[in-house]
């Protein structure tokens, strides 16, 4: 049995050290033809807040390695204030998972909506552009412990999914595809 430490090891930082919030007004030039804010604008803002959060924790330049699914739960309108709240949820050796919650606020109508949540994997780099070790993470709340474990489980699931897809790709051939696609909305014209 491992005894709990009464103090954090050297080189660890609390989640609270790098929590980052960016708030931006959604202007007409961000809108699509339907009058809603482009998803790409929101993705760009999410990438920005993930970078700031990760760089604060790592104390180094960071790059986006991957983005877990981004599901837009509600549209964002021109004139809304969008707040992006980011925190480091998990750390590996050179990478971090940054959780981002996006909230839109219509200040005139006093309506606040959670529009999406996503997870960005960021990798810390040194001055020679090589991956560099990141500080460990001090978890100070039950919520932070839950988020760390969820991120660890998501990482395991991503690895399993990747292995399964490699297996599926290796087994696919034209004749099998032609059979399985018979009921789909596609036309094979070879």
Secondary structure as the mmCIF struct_conf table of DSSP 4:
data_model
#
loop_
_struct_conf.conf_type_id
_struct_conf.id
_struct_conf.beg_label_comp_id
_struct_conf.beg_label_asym_id
_struct_conf.beg_label_seq_id
_struct_conf.end_label_comp_id
_struct_conf.end_label_asym_id
_struct_conf.end_label_seq_id
HELX_LH_PP_P HELX_LH_PP_P1 UNK A 2 UNK A 5
BEND BEND1 UNK A 6 UNK A 7
HELX_LH_PP_P HELX_LH_PP_P2 UNK A 8 UNK A 9
TURN_TY1_P TURN_TY1_P1 UNK A 10 UNK A 11
STRN STRN1 UNK A 12 UNK A 14
HELX_RH_3T_P HELX_RH_3T_P1 UNK A 15 UNK A 17
TURN_TY1_P TURN_TY1_P2 UNK A 18 UNK A 18
STRN STRN2 UNK A 20 UNK A 25
HELX_RH_3T_P HELX_RH_3T_P2 UNK A 28 UNK A 30
STRN STRN3 UNK A 31 UNK A 31
TURN_TY1_P TURN_TY1_P3 UNK A 33 UNK A 34
BEND BEND2 UNK A 35 UNK A 35
STRN STRN4 UNK A 36 UNK A 37
HELX_LH_PP_P HELX_LH_PP_P3 UNK A 38 UNK A 38
HELX_RH_AL_P HELX_RH_AL_P1 UNK A 39 UNK A 58
TURN_TY1_P TURN_TY1_P4 UNK A 59 UNK A 59
BEND BEND3 UNK A 60 UNK A 60
STRN STRN5 UNK A 61 UNK A 67
BEND BEND4 UNK A 74 UNK A 74
STRN STRN6 UNK A 77 UNK A 77
TURN_TY1_P TURN_TY1_P5 UNK A 78 UNK A 79
STRN STRN7 UNK A 81 UNK A 91
BEND BEND5 UNK A 93 UNK A 94
STRN STRN8 UNK A 95 UNK A 106
TURN_TY1_P TURN_TY1_P6 UNK A 107 UNK A 110
STRN STRN9 UNK A 111 UNK A 125
TURN_TY1_P TURN_TY1_P7 UNK A 127 UNK A 128
BEND BEND6 UNK A 129 UNK A 129
STRN STRN10 UNK A 131 UNK A 131
HELX_LH_PP_P HELX_LH_PP_P4 UNK A 133 UNK A 135
STRN STRN11 UNK A 136 UNK A 138
BEND BEND7 UNK A 141 UNK A 141
HELX_RH_AL_P HELX_RH_AL_P2 UNK A 142 UNK A 171
HELX_RH_AL_P HELX_RH_AL_P3 UNK A 174 UNK A 180
TURN_TY1_P TURN_TY1_P8 UNK A 181 UNK A 183
BEND BEND8 UNK A 184 UNK A 185
#
